[in-house]
Structure formats: C-alpha cells, structure tokens
Amino acid sequence: MKFVLAPDKYKGSLTGREFCETVADGIKKVFPNGQIIHRPLADGGDGTIDVVSDYLNASTVLIKAKDPLFREITAQYLLSEDGQTAFIEMSEASGYKLLKKSEMNCMDTTTLGTGEMIVDAMEKGAKSIVLGIGGSATNDGGMGMAKALGYSFLDADGNELEPIGKNLGKVKEIQRKHVNPKLHNVQIKVACDVNNPFYGDNGAATIYGPQKGASVEEIIFLDKGLQHFAKVLRSVFDIDVQNIPGAGAAGGLGGAAVVFLNAELASGVDLVMDLANFDEVLIGADWIITGEGQLDGQTFSGKTINGVVQSAKKKNIPIAAFCGSIDVSIEEMQKMGLDYAVSILNQIGNLDDAKASTTENLKLASYNFAHLLKLSKC
C-alpha cells in the first residue's frame, strides 16, 4: 500500500517531520513493505519556513533588518539553490514573537523589516518570492514594507511620515520616484488564508487589533486610519483595496502587497503544496494521512487539513486525520470530507501530560489504523 503523510505541526508538541516519522513507525509494524511518502505541510503561518526549506533545497540567508519597533535584529529567509526563489516569513522581522507582551501595540509597530527582507532577496537575484504573512505584530497598512522598497508617505505639510499604524490617517501623498526597479522583474505570491477586508467591522484593526495590544479607542482610531489610507491608495493607484478579499491580513499588508508589490494573494497551504509537488506525489496513493493539534471549526478556514482534503477528493483518495483533540460533530466531519478522524489522546490528564505522551499516542493510533486496514482486506 502507498501512504502519503501530509500533516501540519502539533503546535508545541510535534513538528510536521516528527509527525511523519512517528506515523510511519506505526504503519510499518503492520505494512513493513508499504510505501510511505513524507510530505509535511504548513499554511503560511509561523513555522512554515522550516517546512519549505527541504522542498526548495534552500539555504538560509541571514540579514540585518528592523524589528516591529525599528530595532536592528538578525532576520532570516530562505533562498533556493539556484537563487531564483525566496521564501520570506514576515514574522521573522515583523512578528509578535519578537516583542515582549508589554511592547505589543500596533499603533507603533512597522512592517519595515519585512520590506528589507524582500529587497535583499531581489538584490540576490530572486525572481519569485513567496511571502508568508502570519503572526504579524503590525497594523501599518503595509507602509513600512513599502518604505523599504522606495515608496515615501508624506503628510499635509510635505513631511515624510514614520511608517506605523497611528500615522495612517495623516498620509496625504505617496511618492513613487525612488521605487526599487527590481520590483518589475519579480513575481510575488502572498500566503493569505483570511478574507478580512482592509477596514470595517471585519477589518484588520477591528478583528486583529486587540491581540496586537490596541485598546478599544485605538482600534477605532486605526480603523479610521485604514479607511483614510484606502482612499489615498485608490486615488494614487486606482485600486480599491477594500474590494480585495484578504486585504486586511497582517494589519493591511495583504492589500498593500497587491498595491505596492503587484502581488497575488493565494492560499498558504496551496502555495506550500505547490512547492512540495503534492499533486504528483498523490498518484497511486491508497490513503492520505494528515493531522494537526486540534480539529475544530477553524480547521476549514484555509488551514492545512482543508487544503489536503481538497487535493485528496480531486483524486478520489480516502483521507484520515490523526489529531491531538477533535471538537467537531459527525455531521461536521462528514461535511469536511474526512473518511476517518481520531483523537490520539488515550487518558485523562492536563495539557502538559498530553504533550508529553504525543509521540507514543500517535504511534499507537497509527498502528491501530493500519491494523484495521489490514483486517478489512482479509
């Protein structure tokens, strides 16, 4: 039998690679001669850089860049062996993981460092860039990123503005005369798995501002700033970012990428599967096994399992999900398109106990699943 293992990580417990190794161990106890293909995946959020490094046959590039508060840090991105493709995770320079809790406030944070990574990749000859925009600490409408690429944002008096969230409403003019010319020769795809608009009740500030340290008053202020900034973008570029699904991702970086980078927004897991030649790997597969820490209502909002299921169904391959926990009904599971789903937990305990037993429980779940398959063939 041929099994394709295509999980996301179990956050804080197992990486995608470790999931594959563990499940393979369980299956081999029943099908020692089975063909088992490892294809760990991700949806473009934190940790995606670790998954795609193998698929790109890439090396890590270290550069000096600005963190969300303009402090110089060492950030990293991936560059393929031929130098043609770069994978950049914005959280490496503009992520909340770089800030202390007391420093979190998207009124004052910037995406400048993300732009600096893009510029560095272009200077090194990359012709294709995949940009993951999960885990941001920002709500600057992409101004910081754009500034790194040569755009300037001026107020009513002609003074250049600092590219941070609280200055969105002050932008009166955008200058483009110093834009990096290499932008015309690079194709950029953005891993974007949300459909939030630029502003409004479901916009960048309203939905994500609270988790980025903004108060109720600041969220209202930021949302008004995004509305104003959208009007300026429309007048300068003739693009209405509010009509772009996903424009509100990463504090407006989704929309900014379309405007300033001529980028394409795409599903993160679809981009990763493309890098992994996933559809080719599925040829001749008997089962696809996926998994994540928790299977719930959010799983099918652009998450990894959703992408795997869509690919599996196109080829009529049954799919199983091994998850840390499952919080869906039978009807929901059927609607998701899963043929088999199981929580690997074997005993009652706290979260730390569950994480400590993850490998052992996952191997047992894999063995039991494989054994059922063998019995069904008898």
ZAMARGU-4260 file (C-alpha; in steps of 0.2 Angstrom, whole numbers, plus 5000, padded with zeros to 4 digits):
<rodrens>
0) 5000/5000/5000 | 5005/5018/4997 | 5003/5031/5011 | 5006/5049/5009 | 5008/5058/5026
5) 5004/5076/5025 | 5001/5084/5042 | 5003/5101/5049 | 5013/5103/5066 | 5006/5099/5083
10) 5009/5116/5090 | 5021/5115/5105 | 5022/5096/5103 | 5027/5089/5086 | 5034/5096/5070
15) 5027/5090/5054 | 5043/5080/5051 | 5041/5072/5068 | 5023/5068/5064 | 5028/5059/5048
20) 5042/5049/5057 | 5030/5043/5071 | 5016/5038/5060 | 5027/5029/5048 | 5034/5019/5063
25) 5016/5014/5067 | 5011/5009/5050 | 5027/4999/5046 | 5023/4987/5061 | 5008/4982/5050
30) 5014/4985/5032 | 5033/4983/5033 | 5034/4984/5014 | 5022/4998/5012 | 5027/5014/5003
35) 5026/5029/5014 | 5029/5046/5007 | 5033/5061/5019 | 5026/5077/5014 | 5024/5089/5030
40) 5014/5104/5026 | 5010/5122/5033 | 4998/5135/5029 | 5010/5150/5028 | 5010/5155/5046
45) 5023/5154/5059 | 5035/5139/5056 | 5031/5137/5038 | 5049/5142/5034 | 5055/5126/5042
50) 5043/5115/5031 | 5048/5123/5014 | 5066/5123/5017 | 5068/5105/5011 | 5056/5107/4996
55) 5066/5122/4990 | 5083/5114/4993 | 5086/5131/5000 | 5099/5139/5011 | 5096/5151/5025
60) 5100/5169/5022 | 5104/5180/5037 | 5102/5199/5036 | 5101/5214/5047 | 5083/5221/5047
65) 5072/5231/5058 | 5060/5223/5070 | 5042/5229/5073 | 5049/5243/5084 | 5063/5248/5072
70) 5077/5239/5082 | 5090/5231/5072 | 5089/5212/5073 | 5096/5197/5063 | 5082/5190/5052
75) 5082/5175/5041 | 5073/5169/5025 | 5076/5155/5013 | 5084/5156/4995 | 5083/5141/4983
80) 5099/5133/4977 | 5098/5142/4960 | 5094/5158/4968 | 5078/5161/4959 | 5065/5158/4973
85) 5064/5165/4990 | 5053/5161/5004 | 5050/5175/5017 | 5040/5174/5033 | 5036/5191/5039
90) 5035/5186/5057 | 5054/5184/5056 | 5056/5203/5056 | 5038/5210/5059 | 5031/5196/5071
95) 5023/5197/5088 | 5035/5184/5093 | 5049/5197/5093 | 5041/5208/5106 | 5038/5207/5125
100) 5020/5207/5130 | 5022/5225/5137 | 5029/5230/5120 | 5014/5225/5110 | 5004/5240/5102
105) 5001/5240/5084 | 4999/5259/5085 | 5018/5260/5085 | 5024/5244/5075 | 5030/5243/5057
110) 5032/5231/5043 | 5049/5239/5038 | 5059/5224/5041 | 5048/5213/5030 | 5052/5225/5016
115) 5070/5224/5020 | 5070/5205/5018 | 5061/5207/5001 | 5073/5220/4995 | 5088/5208/5000
120) 5080/5194/4991 | 5078/5204/4975 | 5096/5210/4976 | 5102/5192/4977 | 5093/5189/4961
125) 5077/5181/4966 | 5064/5181/4953 | 5050/5173/4963 | 5046/5177/4981 | 5033/5168/4992
130) 5028/5179/5007 | 5020/5171/5022 | 5011/5184/5032 | 5005/5175/5048 | 5010/5181/5065
135) 5012/5199/5062 | 5013/5212/5076 | 5008/5226/5064 | 4994/5237/5058 | 5003/5249/5047
140) 4994/5246/5031 | 5010/5239/5024 | 5018/5257/5024 | 5034/5250/5032 | 5036/5237/5019
145) 5033/5249/5005 | 5045/5262/5013 | 5059/5249/5012 | 5055/5247/4993 | 5057/5265/4990
150) 5039/5272/4992 | 5038/5288/5003 | 5022/5294/5013 | 5020/5312/5016 | 5008/5322/5027
155) 4999/5338/5023 | 5015/5349/5025 | 5026/5338/5014 | 5035/5329/5029 | 5039/5311/5027
160) 5029/5300/5040 | 5036/5286/5050 | 5028/5270/5043 | 5017/5265/5059 | 4999/5262/5062
165) 4995/5278/5071 | 5001/5288/5055 | 4989/5280/5043 | 4977/5294/5044 | 4990/5308/5041
170) 4995/5301/5024 | 4991/5314/5010 | 5004/5310/4997 | 5013/5294/4991 | 5029/5297/4981
175) 5035/5283/4969 | 5050/5291/4961 | 5063/5280/4971 | 5054/5264/4970 | 5066/5249/4968
180) 5067/5245/4949 | 5069/5226/4953 | 5051/5225/4958 | 5046/5225/4939 | 5056/5209/4937
185) 5050/5198/4952 | 5034/5188/4954 | 5027/5189/4972 | 5014/5177/4979 | 5007/5180/4997
190) 5001/5166/5008 | 4985/5173/5014 | 4972/5162/5022 | 4959/5175/5029 | 4946/5185/5019
195) 4946/5200/5030 | 4943/5217/5022 | 4955/5232/5024 | 4944/5241/5036 | 4927/5240/5044
200) 4918/5228/5057 | 4928/5213/5050 | 4944/5223/5045 | 4962/5222/5050 | 4961/5234/5066
205) 4944/5228/5072 | 4947/5209/5071 | 4966/5208/5075 | 4970/5224/5084 | 4965/5218/5101
210) 4978/5203/5100 | 4991/5216/5095 | 4989/5227/5110 | 4977/5240/5104 | 4964/5247/5116
215) 4946/5250/5111 | 4949/5268/5107 | 4965/5264/5097 | 4956/5251/5087 | 4943/5264/5082
220) 4957/5276/5078 | 4967/5263/5067 | 4951/5258/5058 | 4948/5276/5053 | 4966/5277/5048
225) 4964/5262/5037 | 4949/5270/5029 | 4958/5286/5025 | 4974/5276/5019 | 4962/5266/5007
230) 4956/5282/4999 | 4973/5288/4996 | 4978/5272/4988 | 4963/5272/4977 | 4967/5290/4971
235) 4986/5286/4968 | 4985/5268/4961 | 4966/5267/4956 | 4965/5251/4966 | 4951/5249/4979
240) 4959/5238/4992 | 4943/5236/5002 | 4936/5225/4987 | 4951/5213/4989 | 4947/5198/4999
245) 4961/5196/5012 | 4967/5214/5011 | 4965/5215/5030 | 4978/5201/5033 | 4993/5206/5044
250) 4987/5223/5048 | 4983/5228/5030 | 4999/5220/5022 | 4988/5209/5012 | 4981/5223/5002
255) 4997/5233/5002 | 5006/5218/4994 | 4994/5219/4979 | 4996/5238/4978 | 5014/5241/4981
260) 5021/5224/4975 | 5009/5219/4962 | 5007/5203/4972 | 4995/5189/4971 | 4986/5183/4986
265) 4984/5164/4987 | 4980/5150/5000 | 4996/5147/5011 | 4993/5128/5011 | 4991/5128/4992
270) 5007/5138/4990 | 5016/5125/5001 | 5009/5110/4992 | 5014/5118/4975 | 5032/5119/4982
275) 5031/5101/4988 | 5024/5094/4971 | 5010/5087/4981 | 4998/5083/4967 | 5012/5072/4959
280) 5015/5063/4975 | 4997/5058/4977 | 4997/5047/4961 | 4994/5029/4966 | 4991/5033/4984
285) 4979/5022/4994 | 4977/5034/5009 | 4982/5051/5014 | 4985/5054/5032 | 4985/5072/5039
290) 4984/5079/5056 | 4985/5094/5067 | 4984/5098/5086 | 4966/5101/5086 | 4952/5098/5073
295) 4938/5111/5076 | 4928/5123/5067 | 4943/5134/5062 | 4951/5119/5053 | 4942/5123/5037
300) 4946/5141/5036 | 4961/5140/5025 | 4970/5128/5036 | 4982/5114/5031 | 4970/5100/5033
305) 4957/5109/5022 | 4970/5110/5008 | 4974/5092/5009 | 4956/5086/5009 | 4953/5096/4993
310) 4968/5088/4984 | 4963/5071/4990 | 4945/5072/4984 | 4950/5078/4967 | 4959/5061/4965
315) 4946/5051/4975 | 4959/5046/4988 | 4952/5042/5006 | 4959/5053/5019 | 4962/5051/5038
320) 4966/5064/5051 | 4976/5060/5067 | 4973/5075/5079 | 4978/5079/5097 | 4959/5083/5100
325) 4943/5083/5090 | 4930/5096/5093 | 4918/5093/5078 | 4902/5083/5076 | 4899/5068/5065
330) 4890/5079/5053 | 4904/5092/5053 | 4917/5079/5050 | 4906/5072/5035 | 4905/5089/5028
335) 4924/5092/5030 | 4926/5077/5018 | 4936/5066/5031 | 4935/5047/5029 | 4942/5044/5046
340) 4947/5055/5061 | 4953/5051/5078 | 4959/5060/5093 | 4976/5052/5099 | 4973/5055/5117
345) 4972/5039/5127 | 4970/5045/5145 | 4963/5060/5155 | 4976/5072/5160 | 4982/5090/5158
350) 4989/5098/5143 | 5007/5095/5148 | 5004/5077/5151 | 4995/5076/5134 | 5010/5084/5125
355) 5022/5073/5134 | 5013/5057/5128 | 5010/5064/5110 | 5023/5053/5101 | 5018/5037/5110
360) 4999/5040/5107 | 5002/5045/5089 | 5012/5029/5085 | 4998/5018/5093 | 4984/5027/5084
365) 4994/5024/5068 | 4996/5006/5072 | 4978/5003/5076 | 4973/5012/5060 | 4984/5001/5049
370) 4979/4986/5058 | 4961/4990/5054 | 4965/4992/5035 | 4974/4975/5035 | 4959/4967/5043
375) 4947/4975/5030 | 4957/4967/5017 | 4956/4949/5024
</rodrens>
